[in-house]
Amino acid sequence: MSMPVRIDDQLYEQAKAHAHAERRTIAGQLEFWALVGKAALDNPDLPIEFVRDLLIARAEGSTLATEFVSQGKR
């Protein structure tokens, strides 16, 4: 369900620029930032970059995943 919300003009313009660069809608960019922020708050021991990358990887799904091949001793 979509809900209209008021946000600061500067935040909107930043989201607009990032959305264009990352091929998202402005709403999608704000939603992504909110998910990253919530996940970061829920997991304060993890670096924010890790949280961001994890959310991106989960959104990509298993179709883009590559199989892990160990390079260690067998």
C-alpha positions as CSV (number, residue, x, y, z in Angstrom):
1,M,0.0,0.0,0.0
2,S,1.3,3.4,-0.9
3,M,1.1,6.4,1.5
4,P,1.9,10.0,0.7
5,V,4.5,11.5,3.1
6,R,6.1,14.8,3.3
7,I,9.9,15.0,3.2
8,D,12.5,17.7,3.1
9,D,13.1,19.2,-0.3
10,Q,16.8,18.6,-0.1
11,L,16.3,14.9,0.7
12,Y,13.9,14.6,-2.2
13,E,16.5,16.1,-4.6
14,Q,19.2,13.8,-3.3
15,A,16.9,10.8,-3.7
16,K,16.1,12.0,-7.2
17,A,19.8,12.1,-8.2
18,H,20.6,8.7,-6.7
19,A,17.5,7.2,-8.1
20,H,18.5,8.3,-11.6
21,A,22.0,7.0,-11.1
22,E,20.9,3.6,-9.7
23,R,18.0,3.2,-12.1
24,R,15.3,3.3,-9.4
25,T,12.2,5.5,-9.0
26,I,12.4,8.2,-6.4
27,A,10.1,6.3,-4.2
28,G,12.1,3.2,-4.7
29,Q,15.3,5.0,-3.7
30,L,13.7,6.3,-0.5
31,E,12.4,2.9,0.3
32,F,15.9,1.4,-0.3
33,W,17.4,4.0,2.0
34,A,14.8,3.2,4.6
35,L,15.5,-0.5,4.4
36,V,19.3,0.0,4.7
37,G,18.8,2.3,7.6
38,K,16.4,-0.1,9.4
39,A,18.7,-3.0,8.8
40,A,21.7,-1.0,10.0
41,L,19.9,0.0,13.2
42,D,18.8,-3.6,13.8
43,N,22.4,-4.8,13.3
44,P,24.7,-2.1,14.7
45,D,27.7,-4.5,14.8
46,L,27.7,-4.7,10.9
47,P,29.3,-2.1,8.6
48,I,26.7,-0.1,6.7
49,E,28.4,-1.1,3.4
50,F,27.9,-4.8,4.2
51,V,24.2,-4.2,5.1
52,R,23.7,-2.3,1.8
53,D,25.4,-4.9,-0.3
54,L,23.5,-7.7,1.5
55,L,20.2,-6.1,0.6
56,I,21.2,-5.6,-3.0
57,A,22.3,-9.2,-3.2
58,R,19.0,-10.5,-1.7
59,A,17.1,-8.4,-4.2
60,E,19.0,-9.8,-7.1
61,G,17.9,-13.3,-6.2
62,S,19.6,-16.6,-6.8
63,T,19.5,-16.3,-10.6
64,L,22.6,-14.0,-10.6
65,A,24.4,-15.9,-7.9
66,T,27.7,-17.6,-8.7
67,E,28.7,-20.9,-7.0
68,F,31.3,-20.7,-4.3
69,V,34.4,-22.7,-5.1
70,S,36.9,-23.2,-2.3
71,Q,40.5,-22.4,-3.1
72,G,41.7,-24.0,0.1
73,K,43.0,-27.5,0.9
74,R,40.8,-30.3,-0.1
